């Protein structure tokens, strides 16, 4: 696995485009990239603050402000262009919306996908969201609506010009999206939902996941590109939602005759589920072993891996080839940076080094899978060099500076000054690689257009009742604190 860091802008495109004599002439080499661009805040920490919704909302907003997407978007664009990718799968394409009151309209404050596309095009990338008619290859996933009096956020600098207020209600939607270069022919697009979903608070807070797809043509080859983001949350002694969602995706694609390329954040490491007591090899709290999900074999291979509770091995067993040659190598891991992006997460730095990694990432979650085609290149990681990589940026909050200084010391490195923070473009590394796709004129049937179940009268009533209860609890707690 090659990496892009100090030499990010060296001619990777040439390496990907160089003809390989082992492939027939009746094929097209197509370059793909997958990038989780990060919503900007640690949802897990925010959820732990519930039912104190205002505290959770403020925590997330403060982190989004510190992980400033306006700084990250140019770096993400540079990385993606350097790969020479013609098709890009994006995860956590986040829109942050706010509203001043109950009857006021929502206002988009940040639109990460639109900003990334602008940065790509400003650098000559010529990319757009795949679209046919009024259908876009964008599939909304997890979202929390801006709820007045509940998800309240204070940010005078941002909100005064927009709302003439210091404090408003804010929420977000994260989506999967497919970007295609302008020289790629778009034939059809669609989206679909997984039936497996995760409810944090039934009705009120359910995490939906799905995928978006596009039928594309480059040269002599017609192929289907898909991007998805499988569920990260899991319950003890239950099959992880990520594995169940992978099973649904495989079923949708089982009759595919045309080449298929699936890109995404699968939230599944080949080592999962890991022994329940093995904290040293599971610092990111990935699925652990239980009676229903037995521990993965040591150094699993396609022949001996246990795929019951593992989305990665389900894809491999279903005939999908991962572009990267060695996902088990700790130097090829793609997730585990600190939520503020200021280098290593303090509780994972030592674990990453002990595993033989780079001190930043502790798990492999991001992949590009190919079916009915051939992998032509072992792939490249992007955004995995810190703190000296060209794809880092100077971040300035006190917390980011402290984390950067501590992380650099832990890696035996030094930053230029004691008041400098260096941040990554995302908490994930990205993956890029090429596939040889056979020439063909055929197309498969469109994938199922599953949508979310509409809310019923009683589910709405139940959600409102629960919301009122949580709001009342919060008010009571505030009064108790005042008395104390």
C-alpha positions as CSV (number, residue, x, y, z in Angstrom):
1,X,0.0,0.0,0.0
2,X,1.5,3.3,-1.0
3,X,0.9,6.5,1.0
4,X,0.5,10.1,0.0
5,X,2.1,12.5,2.5
6,X,5.2,14.6,1.8
7,X,5.0,13.6,-1.8
8,X,1.2,14.1,-2.2
9,X,1.6,16.0,-5.4
10,X,4.0,13.7,-7.1
11,X,2.5,12.0,-10.2
12,X,0.4,9.4,-8.7
13,X,-1.9,9.8,-11.7
14,X,0.9,8.4,-13.9
15,X,1.3,5.4,-11.6
16,X,-2.4,4.7,-11.8
17,X,-2.6,5.2,-15.5
18,X,0.4,3.2,-16.6
19,X,-0.7,0.3,-18.8
20,X,-0.2,-3.2,-17.4
21,X,0.5,-5.8,-20.0
22,X,-1.4,-8.5,-18.2
23,X,-4.8,-6.9,-19.0
24,X,-6.5,-7.3,-22.3
25,X,-7.0,-4.2,-24.6
26,X,-10.8,-4.5,-24.3
27,X,-11.0,-2.9,-20.9
28,X,-10.9,0.5,-19.3
29,X,-8.7,1.5,-16.4
30,X,-10.8,3.7,-14.1
31,X,-9.5,5.5,-11.0
32,X,-11.7,5.6,-7.9
33,X,-11.3,7.4,-4.5
34,X,-13.3,7.1,-1.3
35,X,-13.3,9.8,1.3
36,X,-15.1,10.2,4.6
37,X,-14.8,14.0,5.0
38,X,-16.0,14.0,8.7
39,X,-19.0,15.9,10.0
40,X,-16.7,17.8,12.3
41,X,-17.6,16.6,15.8
42,X,-17.6,13.6,18.0
43,X,-21.2,12.3,18.0
44,X,-20.4,9.7,20.6
45,X,-19.4,12.2,23.2
46,X,-22.4,14.4,22.4
47,X,-24.8,11.4,22.8
48,X,-23.4,10.7,26.2
49,X,-24.6,14.2,27.3
50,X,-28.2,13.4,26.6
51,X,-30.9,14.1,27.7
52,X,-29.2,17.5,28.1
53,X,-29.8,18.4,24.5
54,X,-28.5,22.0,24.7
55,X,-25.2,20.7,26.1
56,X,-24.9,18.1,23.4
57,X,-25.7,20.6,20.6
58,X,-23.2,23.2,22.0
59,X,-20.5,20.6,22.3
60,X,-20.9,19.5,18.7
61,X,-21.1,23.1,17.4
62,X,-17.9,24.1,19.2
63,X,-16.0,21.2,17.7
64,X,-17.4,21.9,14.2
65,X,-16.1,25.5,14.5
66,X,-12.7,24.2,15.7
67,X,-12.4,21.6,12.9
68,X,-13.2,24.4,10.4
69,X,-14.3,22.8,7.1
70,X,-13.2,26.0,5.2
71,X,-9.6,25.0,6.1
72,X,-10.1,21.3,5.4
73,X,-12.0,21.5,2.1
74,X,-9.0,22.8,0.0
75,X,-6.8,20.1,1.4
76,X,-9.4,17.4,0.7
77,X,-9.8,18.7,-2.9
78,X,-6.0,18.7,-3.4
79,X,-5.7,15.1,-2.2
80,X,-8.5,13.9,-4.4
81,X,-7.2,15.6,-7.5
82,X,-3.8,14.2,-6.9
83,X,-5.1,10.7,-7.1
84,X,-6.4,11.3,-10.7
85,X,-9.8,9.9,-9.6
86,X,-12.6,10.0,-12.1
87,X,-15.2,8.8,-9.6
88,X,-15.3,9.7,-5.9
89,X,-17.4,8.3,-3.1
90,X,-18.0,10.7,-0.3
91,X,-19.3,9.9,3.2
92,X,-20.4,12.3,5.9
93,X,-21.2,15.0,3.4
94,X,-22.7,17.2,6.1
95,X,-25.2,20.0,6.0
96,X,-25.6,22.1,9.2
97,X,-28.9,23.9,9.4
98,X,-30.1,26.4,12.0
99,X,-33.4,28.2,12.7
100,X,-34.1,31.2,14.9
101,X,-37.6,30.1,16.2
102,X,-40.4,27.7,15.9
103,X,-42.0,29.3,12.8
104,X,-38.9,30.6,11.1
105,X,-37.3,28.9,8.1
106,X,-34.2,26.7,8.4
107,X,-31.0,28.3,7.1
108,X,-28.1,26.3,5.7
109,X,-25.0,27.5,7.6
110,X,-22.5,24.9,6.3
111,X,-22.8,22.7,3.3
112,X,-19.7,20.5,3.2
113,X,-20.4,18.8,-0.2
114,X,-21.1,22.0,-2.0
115,X,-18.0,23.6,-0.6
116,X,-15.8,20.5,-1.6
117,X,-17.2,20.6,-5.1
118,X,-16.3,24.3,-5.4
119,X,-12.8,23.6,-4.1
120,X,-12.4,20.8,-6.6
121,X,-13.4,22.9,-9.5
122,X,-11.4,25.9,-8.4
123,X,-8.3,23.6,-8.8
124,X,-9.3,22.3,-12.2
125,X,-10.9,19.1,-10.9
126,X,-14.2,19.6,-13.0
127,X,-16.4,17.5,-10.7
128,X,-20.1,17.5,-10.0
129,X,-22.6,15.3,-8.1
130,X,-23.8,12.6,-10.5
131,X,-27.3,13.6,-11.6
132,X,-29.9,12.6,-14.2
133,X,-32.9,14.9,-14.4
134,X,-34.0,15.8,-10.9
135,X,-32.3,12.7,-9.4
136,X,-29.0,13.2,-7.6
137,X,-26.6,10.6,-6.3
138,X,-27.0,11.9,-2.7
139,X,-28.5,9.7,0.0
140,X,-29.2,11.4,3.4
141,X,-28.4,9.3,6.4
142,X,-28.2,10.2,10.1
143,X,-29.8,13.5,11.0
144,X,-30.8,15.6,14.0
145,X,-33.2,18.4,13.2
146,X,-32.8,21.9,14.7
147,X,-35.4,21.9,17.5
148,X,-36.1,25.3,19.0
149,X,-35.6,25.6,22.8
150,X,-33.8,22.2,22.7
151,X,-30.8,21.9,20.3
152,X,-29.8,25.5,21.1
153,X,-26.3,26.8,20.2
154,X,-24.5,30.0,21.0
155,X,-22.2,31.5,18.4
156,X,-22.6,35.3,18.1
157,X,-20.0,35.7,15.4
158,X,-21.8,33.2,13.1
159,X,-25.4,33.8,14.0
160,X,-25.6,37.6,14.3
161,X,-25.2,38.2,10.5
162,X,-27.7,35.5,9.7
163,X,-30.3,35.7,12.4
164,X,-29.5,38.9,14.4
165,X,-29.3,36.6,17.4
166,X,-26.4,35.0,19.4
167,X,-28.3,31.7,20.1
168,X,-30.4,29.6,17.7
169,X,-31.4,26.0,17.3
170,X,-29.1,23.9,15.0
171,X,-29.0,20.4,13.6
172,X,-27.3,18.4,10.9
173,X,-27.7,15.8,8.1
174,X,-24.9,13.6,6.9
175,X,-25.1,12.0,3.5
176,X,-23.3,9.7,1.0
177,X,-22.6,11.2,-2.4
178,X,-21.0,10.3,-5.7
179,X,-18.9,12.8,-7.5
180,X,-17.9,12.3,-11.1
181,X,-15.5,14.1,-13.4
182,X,-17.1,16.0,-16.2
183,X,-15.8,13.7,-18.9
184,X,-17.6,10.7,-17.4
185,X,-21.0,9.8,-19.0
186,X,-23.8,9.5,-16.5
187,X,-26.5,7.1,-17.5
188,X,-28.7,6.7,-14.4
189,X,-28.6,7.4,-10.7
190,X,-30.5,6.2,-7.6
191,X,-30.6,5.8,-3.9
192,X,-31.7,3.1,-1.5
193,X,-32.1,2.6,2.3
194,X,-31.1,-0.3,4.4
195,X,-33.9,-1.8,6.5
196,X,-31.4,-2.4,9.3
197,X,-31.3,0.8,11.3
198,X,-30.2,1.8,14.8
199,X,-32.5,3.6,17.2
200,X,-30.8,5.7,20.0
201,X,-34.2,7.0,21.1
202,X,-37.1,5.2,19.3
203,X,-38.9,7.4,16.7
204,X,-37.1,10.6,17.8
205,X,-33.5,9.6,17.1
206,X,-33.1,6.8,14.6
207,X,-29.9,6.4,12.5
208,X,-30.7,5.6,9.0
209,X,-28.1,4.3,6.5
210,X,-28.3,3.5,2.8
211,X,-26.3,4.0,-0.4
212,X,-26.3,5.9,-3.6
213,X,-25.4,4.6,-7.0
214,X,-24.8,5.7,-10.5
215,X,-24.5,3.8,-13.8
216,X,-21.5,5.4,-15.6
217,X,-19.7,5.0,-18.9
218,X,-16.0,5.6,-19.6
219,X,-14.7,4.6,-23.0
220,X,-15.7,1.1,-23.7
221,X,-17.0,0.2,-20.2
222,X,-20.3,0.7,-18.6
223,X,-20.2,0.1,-14.8
224,X,-22.1,0.8,-11.6
225,X,-20.5,2.9,-8.9
226,X,-21.9,2.8,-5.3
227,X,-20.9,4.7,-2.2
228,X,-22.2,3.8,1.3
229,X,-21.6,4.4,5.0
230,X,-22.5,1.4,7.2
231,X,-23.5,1.8,10.9
232,X,-20.8,2.3,13.5
233,X,-22.9,1.7,16.6
234,X,-23.4,-1.8,17.8
235,X,-25.0,-3.7,20.8
236,X,-23.3,-6.4,22.8
237,X,-24.3,-9.9,21.8
238,X,-26.1,-8.7,18.7
239,X,-25.0,-8.9,15.1
240,X,-23.7,-5.4,14.3
241,X,-25.9,-3.3,12.0
242,X,-22.9,-2.9,9.7
243,X,-22.9,-6.6,9.0
244,X,-26.6,-6.7,8.5
245,X,-26.5,-3.8,6.1
246,X,-23.6,-5.4,4.2
247,X,-25.8,-8.5,3.8
248,X,-28.6,-6.3,2.3
249,X,-26.1,-4.6,-0.1
250,X,-24.7,-7.9,-1.3
251,X,-28.2,-9.2,-1.9
252,X,-29.0,-6.1,-4.0
253,X,-25.9,-6.7,-6.1
254,X,-26.0,-10.5,-6.3
255,X,-27.3,-10.6,-9.9
256,X,-24.9,-8.0,-11.2
257,X,-23.5,-8.7,-14.6
258,X,-21.8,-5.4,-15.3
259,X,-18.7,-4.3,-13.4
260,X,-19.6,-2.9,-9.9
261,X,-17.4,-0.7,-7.7
262,X,-18.4,-0.1,-4.1
263,X,-16.7,2.6,-2.1
264,X,-17.2,3.6,1.5
265,X,-16.8,3.6,5.2
266,X,-17.8,0.1,6.2
267,X,-17.2,0.5,9.9
268,X,-15.7,-3.0,9.9
269,X,-12.1,-4.0,10.5
270,X,-11.0,-7.5,9.3
271,X,-10.1,-8.3,12.9
272,X,-13.7,-7.8,14.2
273,X,-15.2,-9.0,16.5
274,X,-12.2,-8.8,18.7
275,X,-11.8,-10.6,22.1
276,X,-13.8,-8.7,24.6
277,X,-10.9,-8.3,27.0
278,X,-8.4,-7.2,24.3
279,X,-8.4,-3.4,25.0
280,X,-4.9,-3.1,23.6
281,X,-5.9,-4.2,20.2
282,X,-9.4,-2.6,20.2
283,X,-8.9,1.0,21.5
284,X,-11.5,2.3,19.1
285,X,-14.2,0.2,20.7
286,X,-15.0,-1.8,17.5
287,X,-17.4,-4.8,17.9
288,X,-16.1,-7.2,20.5
289,X,-16.7,-11.0,20.9
290,X,-19.9,-12.4,22.5
291,X,-21.9,-15.5,22.5
292,X,-23.6,-14.5,19.2
293,X,-20.5,-13.0,17.6
294,X,-17.5,-15.2,18.4
295,X,-14.0,-13.8,18.3
296,X,-12.4,-13.4,14.8
297,X,-9.6,-15.8,14.1
298,X,-6.1,-14.6,14.5
299,X,-4.8,-13.1,11.2
300,X,-7.9,-14.0,9.2
301,X,-7.8,-14.8,5.5
302,X,-10.7,-15.3,3.0
303,X,-10.4,-19.1,3.7
304,X,-10.7,-19.0,7.5
305,X,-12.3,-15.7,8.4
306,X,-15.6,-15.7,10.4
307,X,-18.0,-13.4,8.5
308,X,-21.2,-13.7,10.6
309,X,-20.6,-10.4,12.3
310,X,-18.2,-8.7,9.9
311,X,-19.2,-6.6,7.0
312,X,-15.7,-6.6,5.4
313,X,-15.5,-10.4,5.2
314,X,-19.1,-10.6,4.0
315,X,-18.1,-8.5,1.0
316,X,-15.0,-10.6,0.3
317,X,-16.9,-13.9,0.6
318,X,-19.5,-12.5,-1.8
319,X,-16.9,-12.2,-4.5
320,X,-15.8,-8.6,-4.1
321,X,-12.1,-7.8,-4.4
322,X,-10.7,-5.0,-2.3
323,X,-8.3,-2.7,-4.2
324,X,-5.8,-2.5,-1.3
325,X,-3.4,-5.5,-1.1
326,X,-3.0,-5.7,2.7
327,X,-5.7,-4.3,4.9
328,X,-4.2,-6.2,7.9
329,X,-1.0,-4.1,7.8
330,X,-1.3,-1.5,10.6
331,X,0.4,1.1,8.4
332,X,-2.7,0.8,6.2
333,X,-5.3,1.6,8.8
334,X,-7.7,4.4,8.1
335,X,-9.5,5.5,11.3
336,X,-8.7,6.6,14.8
337,X,-7.5,10.2,14.8
338,X,-8.6,12.6,17.5
339,X,-12.1,14.1,17.0
340,X,-10.5,17.6,16.9
341,X,-8.2,16.3,14.1
342,X,-5.2,17.5,16.0
343,X,-3.2,14.3,15.4
344,X,-3.4,11.1,17.5
345,X,-6.2,10.4,19.9
346,X,-4.4,10.4,23.3
347,X,-5.9,7.0,24.3
348,X,-4.9,5.4,21.0
349,X,-1.4,6.7,20.2
350,X,0.4,4.0,22.2
351,X,-1.9,1.3,20.9
352,X,-1.2,2.3,17.3
353,X,2.5,2.3,17.8
354,X,2.4,-1.1,19.6
355,X,0.4,-2.5,16.7
356,X,3.1,-1.3,14.3
357,X,1.1,1.6,12.9
358,X,1.8,5.3,12.5
359,X,0.6,6.4,15.9
360,X,-2.5,8.0,14.3
361,X,-4.9,5.3,13.1
362,X,-5.9,2.1,14.9
363,X,-8.5,0.5,12.6
364,X,-9.1,-0.2,9.0
365,X,-12.7,0.8,8.0
366,X,-12.5,2.3,4.5
367,X,-12.5,0.3,1.3
368,X,-13.0,0.2,-2.4
369,X,-14.4,-3.1,-3.6
370,X,-14.6,-4.4,-7.2
371,X,-16.8,-7.1,-8.7
372,X,-16.8,-8.2,-12.3
373,X,-13.6,-6.4,-12.9
374,X,-9.9,-6.6,-12.0
375,X,-7.9,-4.7,-9.4
376,X,-5.1,-3.0,-11.3
377,X,-3.2,-1.2,-8.5
378,X,-2.6,-1.9,-4.8
379,X,-4.1,1.5,-3.9
380,X,-3.0,4.5,-2.1
381,X,-3.9,6.1,1.2
382,X,-4.4,9.8,1.4
383,X,-4.6,12.1,4.4
384,X,-2.6,9.8,6.7
385,X,0.5,11.8,7.3
386,X,0.9,13.9,10.4
387,X,2.2,16.4,11.5
388,X,4.5,17.2,8.6
389,X,2.2,16.1,5.7
390,X,1.3,18.7,3.1
391,X,-2.3,17.8,3.7
392,X,-2.3,19.2,7.2
393,X,-3.4,22.6,8.3
394,X,-2.6,25.0,11.1
395,X,-5.4,24.8,13.7
396,X,-5.6,27.3,16.5
397,X,-7.9,26.4,19.4
398,X,-6.3,25.9,22.8
399,X,-7.4,22.2,22.8
400,X,-6.0,21.6,19.3
401,X,-2.7,23.1,20.2
402,X,-2.4,21.1,23.4
403,X,-3.3,17.9,21.6
404,X,-0.9,18.5,18.7
405,X,2.0,19.3,21.0
406,X,1.3,16.2,23.1
407,X,0.8,14.0,20.0
408,X,4.0,15.2,18.4
409,X,6.0,14.5,21.6
410,X,4.4,11.0,21.8
411,X,5.7,10.3,18.2
412,X,9.1,11.7,19.0
413,X,8.5,14.7,16.7
414,X,8.4,18.5,17.3
415,X,6.2,21.2,16.0
416,X,7.8,24.5,14.8
417,X,6.6,26.4,17.9
418,X,4.9,25.6,21.2
419,X,1.9,27.7,20.2
420,X,1.1,25.8,17.0
421,X,-1.4,23.1,16.3
422,X,-1.4,20.9,13.2
423,X,-4.6,19.2,12.1
424,X,-5.6,16.5,9.7
425,X,-8.2,17.1,6.9
426,X,-10.5,14.3,8.4
427,X,-10.5,11.7,11.2
428,X,-10.3,9.1,8.4
429,X,-7.7,8.4,5.8
430,X,-9.0,8.1,2.3
431,X,-8.4,5.3,-0.2
432,X,-7.7,5.5,-3.9
433,X,-7.0,3.0,-6.6
434,X,-7.6,1.8,-10.1
435,X,-9.6,-1.1,-11.5
436,X,-9.6,-2.6,-15.0
437,X,-13.2,-2.8,-16.1
438,X,-14.0,-5.0,-19.1
439,X,-15.6,-3.5,-22.2
440,X,-19.3,-4.0,-22.3
441,X,-22.5,-2.4,-23.6
442,X,-24.9,-4.1,-21.2
443,X,-26.7,-2.7,-18.2
444,X,-28.3,-4.3,-15.2
445,X,-31.7,-3.5,-13.8
446,X,-31.9,-0.5,-11.6
447,X,-31.3,-1.2,-7.9
448,X,-34.3,-1.2,-5.5
449,X,-35.4,2.3,-4.5
450,X,-36.2,1.6,-0.9
451,X,-37.2,4.7,1.1
452,X,-37.7,5.4,4.8
453,X,-41.0,4.4,6.3
454,X,-43.3,7.4,6.6
455,X,-44.1,8.5,10.1
456,X,-47.5,7.4,11.4
457,X,-49.8,9.5,13.5
458,X,-48.8,7.5,16.6
459,X,-45.1,7.6,16.0
460,X,-45.4,11.4,15.7
461,X,-47.4,11.6,18.9
462,X,-44.9,9.3,20.6
463,X,-42.0,11.3,19.4
464,X,-43.5,14.6,20.6
465,X,-44.4,13.1,24.0
466,X,-40.9,11.8,24.4
467,X,-39.5,15.2,23.4
468,X,-41.7,17.0,25.9
469,X,-40.6,14.6,28.6
470,X,-37.0,15.2,27.9
471,X,-37.5,18.9,27.8
472,X,-39.4,18.8,31.1
473,X,-36.6,16.7,32.7
474,X,-34.0,19.3,31.6
475,X,-36.0,22.1,33.1
476,X,-36.4,20.3,36.4
477,X,-32.6,19.6,36.5
478,X,-31.8,23.2,35.8
479,X,-34.1,24.3,38.7
480,X,-32.4,21.8,41.0
481,X,-29.0,23.1,40.1
482,X,-30.1,26.7,40.8
483,X,-31.3,25.7,44.3
484,X,-28.1,23.9,45.0
